[in-house]
Amino acid sequence: MLFNFLKATEQDWGVALLWRCPRCNEPREFHWIARRTAFMLITLELTHSAWTADLRCGGCGYELRVDPADKDK
């Protein structure tokens, strides 16, 4: 029997900014976290989605969604 599933790839692109986190209320380093998903059939990648990016708090893990096109602005 063949199983279908979704595979996610995550990359840490490094520190993007120092900002007061809305959740832990402390100045924290926020990292660019890029994700890409692919639909898999056994070990064959059938499709790729576009990269999505978040800013993640280095203290508590709080994430803010960011358009990947804004990374270099």
N, C-alpha and C positions, 0 to 999 in steps of 0.2 A: 504494500500500500504506500502511496506517495503522500507526503505531508507538506503542506504549504505553510510558510511562516514569513514573518517580517524581520529583517536583520537591520539593526541600527549601528551606525559607526559614530563615535564621538571623539572629537579632538579638542584639546585645550590649546588655544592660540596664544596664551600668555596673558599677563596683566594688562587690562585696558584702561582702568582708572581707579583712583582712590575716591571713595564716596561714602557718605553716611547711609548705612543699610536701613531700609524701612522696617525690616523685621527685628534685627538685633540692636538697632539704634546706636551703632558704633561706627566710627570711620573704618572702612575695610577695603581691601584690594578686591576688585571685581575682575574676573577672568572672562575672556571671550571663549565660549564653549560652542563649538560647531557640531551639528548633527546632520547625518544623511541616512536615509532609510532605503532599503532595497527589498523587493519582493523576491523570495528565494523558493526554489523548487529543488529539493535535496541540496546539492551544493552549487547549483547553477543560479547566478543572479539574473533575474529576468528584467527587472526595471530598476531605475534609480530615481529617487526624488531629488529635488533641489536641496542645496545646503540650507539649513536654518541655523540661526545663531541666537545665543542667549548671553547675557551677562550674569555670572554666578558669584555670589558673595563668598569670599574665602573663609568666612567665619561660620555662617549658619547654612549656606547652600541656597539661599533665596535666589530665584532666577527672574530676570527681566527679558522678555522677547525683544530681539533686535533684528531689523532687516539686514541680511548679510551685505547688501550694497552699501550700507552706512559704515562698514568697518573702517574704511580708510578716510573717512571725512573728519 
